[in-house]
Amino acid sequence: MWVTVLTVAANLVLGAQLRGQANDLLRTRSAAVAATVEARADGRIVVHEPSDDQALDIGVWIYQGRVAVERPAAPVALQRQADRLAGRSAVFADTAEPAANRLYALPVMAPTGGRQVGTVVATVALDPYRSTVRYVLLGSIGLALALLAGVYPVARVVAGRALQPVGAMSAQAAEWSEHEVSRRFGTHQRPRELAHLAGNLDGLLDRLAALVRHEQQLTAELSHELRTPLARITAEAEWLTARPRSRAEQAASHEAITASAAAMAQICEALLADARAGSADPGRCAPGDVAASLARRRAEAAPDTIPVTVEGDAVTADVPAALVERILTPLLDNADRYGSHHILVECLSGPGGAQVHVSDDGPGVPADLGPAVFEAGCRADPGDGHDGAGLGLALARRLARNAGGDITLSKAAGPLGGAHFIVTLPGARGSAAHSV
């Protein structure tokens, strides 16, 4: 496109220059002839012939009024056009093809009164100028085509060589993503574009490595957490098949297997929810709204559960709502299991982020147990008649820590006199008090 624009522009400029030269030639010739013409007061003109006027007589007409005083030998069409210009002011005119000519009329003025008494008409053939324009046009088109024909393969070669490092880096990144996820291109000295590409590829490899680590962590956590309930199911199944059992023993084994299977389902659901939240973009939620929604669903599903009251500040945490729900569910289950009449959830803004306090009016956690309540499989009273494998609080703490927070057991009794757990989540904002 640029070659075409430049070619057209160059030819237009050349054509304008040639037209200007032809016009200048006509003005100069007319002025030279007019210098040999004397206009008298009575309206007559006298032509003073110079010693060598052969050059001036070629293509020049001299008119007194509209009567030709001198007329060169010229084609009929050219003679008619010159006669039309007699008596006119300074003006240009062209004859039609095939013999293209340009004429110029220069008025001859009387010495007094400013009256035009004659006209000098000069002509020049335009064929040489037009031939020059055609030859230059053809030459410029040929030059443009030759330029394109020469530049195109050179551009292909240059572009191909410039893109070779891009292809090599892409292939290297693909190989590293399969076998060496820890490798990086680094910040070595490169051209700006390649350095930008290297940074983007390193970012992609970082995200891929994070996904691989996340997958490995999820696999390890599933393997670790499922080991206990799976071992219990295996043991109960072997115990049932070892020898005949009574109906009561069989019922107890079935209940143990069912509880272990439920614990496995809870573990899988919680860890998969954490994995989905960790692999997606970080979300935000209001823990108080999540707790209120969870409390309503629990009351609808089991009307005999202990009612939950949600109070405190309208804080926001940088944690997805689904993950906050999985963190709070074991705490509410534990409070419902050991509480008597009330469960209180209070949201506050703390130095470490959003704080969610969960307390009940039960007997609380025994002093000799303390932080061990967060250990997998630990129960305050295994013979209290409640089902459970002692995994809920351990999973809740694991999920909270994976999200950048934590769960702790307050040493002091809660506002209701029972157990008091404090959930810390990152990114608290807002302070408008509300009650649900």
Secondary structure, DSSP 8 states (H G I E B T S, - for coil): -HHHHHHHHHHHHHHHHHHHHHHHHHHHHHHHHHTTEEE-TTS-EEE---SS-HHHHTTEEEEETTEEEE-----HHHHHHHHHHTT--SEEEE--SSS-EEEEEEEEE-SSTT-EEEEEEEEEESHHHHHHHHHHHHHHHHHHHHHHHHHHHHHHHHHHHHHHHHHHHHHHHHHHHHH-TT---TT-S--HHHHHHHHHHHHHHHHHHHHHHHHHHHHHHHHHHHHHHHHHHHHHHHHHHHS---HHHHHHHHHHHHHHHHHHHHHHHHHHHHHHHHHS----B-HHHHHHHHHHHHHHH-TTS--EEEEEE---BSS-HHHHHHHHHHHHHHHHHH-SS-EEEEEEEETTEEEEEEEESS----TTTGGGGGSTT--S-TTSS----S-HHHHHHHHHHHTT-EEEE-SS--TTSS-EEEEEES------EEE-
